[in-house]
């Protein structure tokens, strides 16, 4: 959840009047919660992936495909200078 904070947008407008360029400065207060909306990311997700493994029996099929589940837990999101960083623990489960 974004922190409730006011940030100032500094604007400058130049007005041409009778051959003169007159600068006009204005600071506009903005609420950070209006600029950054919360992103909901579940703290625990489950997905599946298929791994190729050598076949248990020798024959024409050299690979078997085994389904495993990925469980994402202890997820967190952090904003830094380069963007958003998503961290999570990933556990492999048979079922």
N, C-alpha and C positions, 0 to 999 in steps of 0.2 A: 504494500500500500504506500503510495507516495506520501511524503511528509507535507503537512500543510505549511506552506511558506510562501511569502510574497517575493517575487523577483521583479526587477524594474527593466522595462524595455526602453532603451534610450533611442529616441528618434531625432533626426535632423532633416529639416525641410529648408530648401533655399528658394526664396521668392525673388524674382527679378522685378525691380520697380525703378523706373526712370534711369535705367542704365546701371543701377546698383544691384548687387546680389546680397540680399539680406537673409542671414541664416536664422532659423527658428528652431529652437531645441525644446523637446518635451519628453518627460519621463512618464511612462504609462505603467501603473502597477498591474501585475498579472499574478494570479494564483497558480502555484505549481501543480495543484490538483486539477486545475482546468486544462493544463498543458499535457500532463502525463496521466493517462488513464491506467488504472490497475489492470494487470494481466494475471489471470488465474491459471496456475499450473498445478495439476494434481501432485501431491507429495508422493504418491505411490502409483505407478503404472505397471501394466503387464502387457507384454507383446510376445510374439513368437518368431522364431528364426529356424531355418532348416540347415543342418550341417551335413556335408558329405563325409562319410567315413568309409574306410576300406570294408568290403563285404566280409561277413563272417564265414561264408562258404565260398570256396573257389569255384568260379564258373564264368559264364559269359558276362554276368554283372559284376563289375569290379568295385562298384561303389554302392553303399546303402545311404539313404537319406534319413536322418534322425531329427525329429522335431524337438526343439528345446524352447523353453519359455524364458524370456528375460523379464526380470522384475526390477523396476527402478524404484529406489527408496531413498529417503533422506535428501530429497531434491532441494536445490536452492538456486536462486537467480540473483546476480549482482551486476549492477551497472558500473562500468569503468570507462576510461577515455575512449576505448576502441569500440564499445558497444555493450551488449549484454553477455554475461557469462552464465551458462547453465551448468550446474554440477549435480551429479547424482551417483549413488552406488548402484551397480548393476550386478544382480545375482542370476546365475543360470540354474534353471529348475527343470526336472524331467516332466513333472505334471503340476 
